[in-house]
Amino acid sequence: VQVVESGGGLVQPGESLRLSCTASGFTFSRYVMQWHRQAPGKERELVASITQGGDTVNYANSVKGRFTISRDDRKNTVYLQMNSLNPEDTAVYYCYAWNGGYWGQGTQVIVSS
């Protein structure tokens, strides 16, 4: 099983980033996929979740209206589009395949002027 995130980086407040997470080794389309994040000195928190087929999505209150989770089952990939980023969004972002408990290694997002 592999879960690999990409797309992190350093951006200025107000800018956007799109994270990608590509998985292999399991039947991706049958899995609920999530994005979590962990800021320095804080606990890991759930940011967004998407069910099989993308029927249902949920977001943390802190990112509602700014972040969008989506998936492409043909590519075994889940995305997190992040708009209007602010310094409080600085964290390591992790992809999580909920059914199997599979974590990626994380990708760093830094929002700073």
Backbone as CSV, one residue per row, in Angstrom:
resi,resn,N_x,N_y,N_z,CA_x,CA_y,CA_z,C_x,C_y,C_z
1,VAL,0.848,-1.194,0.000,0.000,0.000,0.000,0.883,1.243,0.000
2,GLN,0.521,2.191,-0.874,1.219,3.481,-0.890,0.208,4.606,-0.958
3,VAL,0.456,5.625,-0.170,-0.343,6.851,-0.182,0.650,8.003,-0.242
4,VAL,0.628,8.749,-1.327,1.674,9.742,-1.560,1.051,11.105,-1.836
5,GLU,1.363,12.067,-0.979,0.877,13.427,-1.154,1.886,14.265,-1.934
6,SER,1.383,15.285,-2.588,2.240,16.248,-3.277,1.507,17.574,-3.388
7,GLY,2.262,18.620,-3.738,1.646,19.906,-3.996,1.841,20.954,-2.923
8,GLY,2.457,20.588,-1.818,2.694,21.575,-0.779,3.740,22.593,-1.197
9,GLY,3.881,23.620,-0.374,4.875,24.628,-0.667,4.687,25.869,0.179
10,LEU,5.421,26.913,-0.197,5.354,28.198,0.496,4.536,29.174,-0.345
11,VAL,3.506,29.738,0.249,2.671,30.711,-0.438,2.416,31.904,0.471
12,GLN,1.966,32.986,-0.141,1.617,34.184,0.620,0.143,34.136,1.032
13,PRO,-0.208,34.845,2.088,-1.623,34.907,2.487,-2.505,35.344,1.327
14,GLY,-3.648,34.679,1.204,-4.583,34.978,0.133,-4.395,34.140,-1.116
15,GLU,-3.276,33.458,-1.215,-3.005,32.638,-2.402,-3.637,31.251,-2.279
16,SER,-3.460,30.457,-3.330,-4.076,29.132,-3.400,-3.024,28.050,-3.625
17,LEU,-3.384,26.846,-3.234,-2.589,25.651,-3.524,-3.545,24.490,-3.767
18,ARG,-3.106,23.536,-4.563,-3.859,22.304,-4.719,-2.975,21.131,-4.327
19,LEU,-3.414,20.390,-3.339,-2.721,19.191,-2.915,-3.301,17.985,-3.659
20,SER,-2.436,17.038,-3.935,-2.851,15.784,-4.547,-2.389,14.625,-3.682
21,CYS,-3.154,13.562,-3.716,-2.804,12.336,-2.999,-3.126,11.163,-3.911
22,THR,-2.096,10.429,-4.296,-2.268,9.280,-5.175,-1.994,8.008,-4.394
23,ALA,-2.902,7.055,-4.512,-2.816,5.827,-3.719,-2.696,4.602,-4.617
24,SER,-2.136,3.559,-4.047,-2.037,2.284,-4.749,-2.014,1.156,-3.726
25,GLY,-2.333,-0.047,-4.200,-2.282,-1.204,-3.317,-3.599,-1.554,-2.666
26,PHE,-4.628,-0.798,-2.962,-5.965,-1.117,-2.472,-6.979,-0.547,-3.454
27,THR,-8.232,-0.949,-3.293,-9.283,-0.532,-4.222,-9.749,0.865,-3.840
28,PHE,-9.120,1.839,-4.433,-9.284,3.238,-4.047,-10.758,3.663,-4.061
29,SER,-11.481,3.252,-5.064,-12.860,3.727,-5.222,-13.768,3.310,-4.074
30,ARG,-13.369,2.300,-3.317,-14.199,1.806,-2.219,-13.876,2.474,-0.883
31,TYR,-12.919,3.389,-0.902,-12.447,3.974,0.342,-12.948,5.400,0.540
32,VAL,-13.315,5.691,1.778,-13.477,7.069,2.202,-12.080,7.675,2.319
33,MET,-11.896,8.837,1.729,-10.588,9.487,1.760,-10.687,10.802,2.522
34,GLN,-9.636,11.094,3.253,-9.631,12.279,4.096,-8.315,13.032,3.964
35,TRP,-8.389,14.304,4.271,-7.202,15.132,4.473,-7.195,15.575,5.936
36,HIS,-6.044,15.411,6.566,-5.815,15.884,7.920,-4.631,16.847,7.876
37,ARG,-4.475,17.606,8.935,-3.300,18.462,9.025,-2.824,18.553,10.463
38,GLN,-1.535,18.842,10.600,-0.946,19.007,11.926,-0.037,20.218,11.909
39,ALA,-0.439,21.215,12.678,0.363,22.424,12.802,1.393,22.233,13.916
40,PRO,2.450,23.003,13.893,3.484,22.875,14.934,2.890,23.044,16.331
41,GLY,3.166,22.089,17.189,2.702,22.156,18.562,1.238,21.838,18.771
42,LYS,0.569,21.393,17.716,-0.863,21.092,17.836,-1.133,19.648,17.455
43,GLU,-2.316,19.167,17.818,-2.711,17.820,17.455,-3.156,17.773,15.991
44,ARG,-3.069,16.595,15.418,-3.550,16.410,14.058,-5.063,16.565,14.042
45,GLU,-5.569,17.252,13.010,-7.002,17.489,12.906,-7.518,17.120,11.529
46,LEU,-8.775,16.689,11.487,-9.430,16.367,10.232,-9.810,17.668,9.528
47,VAL,-9.435,17.762,8.271,-9.728,18.957,7.472,-10.918,18.724,6.555
48,ALA,-10.898,17.595,5.844,-11.951,17.335,4.869,-12.057,15.839,4.627
49,SER,-13.262,15.419,4.242,-13.524,14.012,4.010,-14.435,13.867,2.808
50,ILE,-14.229,12.792,2.043,-15.064,12.530,0.884,-15.379,11.044,0.834
51,THR,-16.654,10.729,0.642,-17.066,9.334,0.622,-16.827,8.705,-0.747
52,GLN,-17.096,7.402,-0.809,-16.975,6.691,-2.068,-17.860,7.365,-3.121
53,GLY,-17.326,7.540,-4.298,-18.069,8.184,-5.368,-18.220,9.685,-5.216
54,GLY,-17.713,10.237,-4.132,-17.801,11.674,-3.919,-19.182,12.165,-3.540
55,ASP,-20.032,11.256,-3.082,-21.425,11.628,-2.788,-21.541,12.624,-1.645
56,THR,-20.678,12.456,-0.652,-20.771,13.292,0.534,-19.395,13.841,0.874
57,VAL,-19.340,15.132,1.141,-18.095,15.764,1.570,-18.371,16.511,2.879
58,ASN,-17.358,16.571,3.700,-17.462,17.292,4.964,-16.171,18.069,5.197
59,TYR,-16.309,19.191,5.899,-15.159,20.063,6.140,-15.117,20.516,7.593
60,ALA,-13.917,20.761,8.060,-13.765,21.442,9.334,-14.300,22.863,9.198
61,ASN,-14.843,23.389,10.280,-15.408,24.741,10.226,-14.370,25.767,9.790
62,SER,-13.139,25.540,10.168,-12.088,26.513,9.893,-11.751,26.628,8.407
63,VAL,-12.167,25.661,7.584,-11.818,25.703,6.160,-13.036,25.767,5.253
64,LYS,-14.233,25.688,5.829,-15.453,25.728,5.011,-15.504,26.985,4.171
65,GLY,-15.853,26.791,2.906,-15.934,27.916,1.990,-14.621,28.288,1.336
66,ARG,-13.515,27.726,1.837,-12.192,28.026,1.271,-11.540,26.798,0.647
67,PHE,-11.769,25.629,1.216,-11.159,24.389,0.742,-12.219,23.531,0.055
68,THR,-11.769,22.777,-0.953,-12.641,21.846,-1.650,-11.931,20.518,-1.824
69,ILE,-12.557,19.450,-1.371,-12.015,18.108,-1.567,-12.723,17.467,-2.752
70,SER,-11.971,16.741,-3.558,-12.547,16.037,-4.697,-11.718,14.785,-4.951
71,ARG,-12.236,13.895,-5.788,-11.522,12.669,-6.081,-11.713,12.302,-7.540
72,ASP,-10.722,11.593,-8.085,-10.786,11.032,-9.411,-10.428,9.553,-9.275
73,ASP,-11.434,8.708,-9.256,-11.194,7.289,-9.030,-10.465,6.634,-10.205
74,ARG,-10.529,7.247,-11.377,-9.780,6.698,-12.520,-8.274,6.842,-12.297
75,LYS,-7.912,7.861,-11.531,-6.494,8.137,-11.267,-6.077,7.744,-9.857
76,ASN,-6.983,7.159,-9.092,-6.692,6.811,-7.691,-6.148,8.017,-6.933
77,THR,-6.760,9.148,-7.143,-6.243,10.390,-6.590,-7.348,11.195,-5.919
78,VAL,-7.004,11.780,-4.785,-7.875,12.718,-4.095,-7.154,14.057,-4.029
79,TYR,-7.925,15.132,-4.155,-7.360,16.475,-4.205,-7.892,17.324,-3.058
80,LEU,-7.113,18.338,-2.717,-7.582,19.359,-1.796,-7.217,20.713,-2.394
81,GLN,-8.231,21.390,-2.899,-8.031,22.736,-3.414,-8.168,23.706,-2.252
82,MET,-7.133,24.491,-2.010,-7.102,25.402,-0.872,-6.997,26.826,-1.387
83,ASN,-8.018,27.612,-1.128,-8.047,29.014,-1.548,-8.010,29.938,-0.325
84,SER,-7.695,31.188,-0.580,-7.664,32.197,0.486,-6.888,31.713,1.699
85,LEU,-5.722,31.194,1.442,-4.909,30.649,2.526,-4.473,31.748,3.488
86,ASN,-4.393,31.395,4.751,-3.912,32.322,5.775,-2.865,31.612,6.632
87,PRO,-2.116,32.355,7.423,-1.021,31.739,8.191,-1.488,30.608,9.110
88,GLU,-2.748,30.643,9.554,-3.260,29.569,10.418,-3.402,28.236,9.675
89,ASP,-3.309,28.265,8.362,-3.363,27.038,7.567,-1.999,26.358,7.460
90,THR,-0.980,26.983,7.971,0.355,26.389,7.943,0.369,25.085,8.737
91,ALA,0.779,24.016,8.083,0.760,22.698,8.713,1.341,21.679,7.747
92,VAL,1.566,20.491,8.269,1.819,19.348,7.403,0.460,18.715,7.100
93,TYR,0.174,18.512,5.843,-1.104,17.964,5.409,-0.917,16.494,5.050
94,TYR,-1.799,15.666,5.614,-1.719,14.227,5.429,-2.972,13.706,4.742
95,CYS,-2.768,12.765,3.864,-3.853,12.038,3.224,-4.090,10.747,4.008
96,TYR,-5.361,10.362,4.145,-5.706,9.203,4.964,-6.790,8.398,4.280
97,ALA,-6.508,7.115,4.080,-7.496,6.181,3.535,-8.208,5.548,4.724
98,TRP,-9.394,6.042,4.993,-10.060,5.758,6.269,-10.337,4.271,6.509
99,ASN,-10.840,3.561,5.519,-11.249,2.174,5.717,-10.091,1.296,6.173
100,GLY,-8.902,1.582,5.621,-7.765,0.735,5.930,-6.796,1.334,6.924
101,GLY,-7.006,2.590,7.289,-6.088,3.228,8.210,-4.732,3.531,7.614
102,TYR,-4.715,3.864,6.323,-3.448,4.112,5.631,-3.170,5.610,5.588
103,TRP,-1.971,5.977,6.056,-1.548,7.377,6.044,-0.471,7.606,4.999
104,GLY,-0.457,8.802,4.445,0.663,9.239,3.636,1.732,9.838,4.528
105,GLN,2.817,10.279,3.879,3.941,10.803,4.634,3.796,12.289,4.944
106,GLY,2.863,12.933,4.290,2.584,14.345,4.542,3.277,15.260,3.560
107,THR,2.688,16.433,3.365,3.290,17.475,2.546,3.141,18.798,3.294
108,GLN,4.231,19.566,3.322,4.274,20.784,4.118,3.642,21.946,3.361
109,VAL,2.777,22.670,4.058,2.207,23.909,3.536,2.580,25.036,4.497
110,ILE,3.194,26.065,3.951,3.569,27.233,4.750,2.947,28.470,4.125
111,VAL,2.194,29.186,4.926,1.559,30.413,4.453,2.183,31.578,5.220
112,SER,2.936,32.372,4.499,3.677,33.438,5.158,3.988,34.560,4.177
113,SER,3.975,35.763,4.679,4.368,36.900,3.837,5.861,37.192,4.005
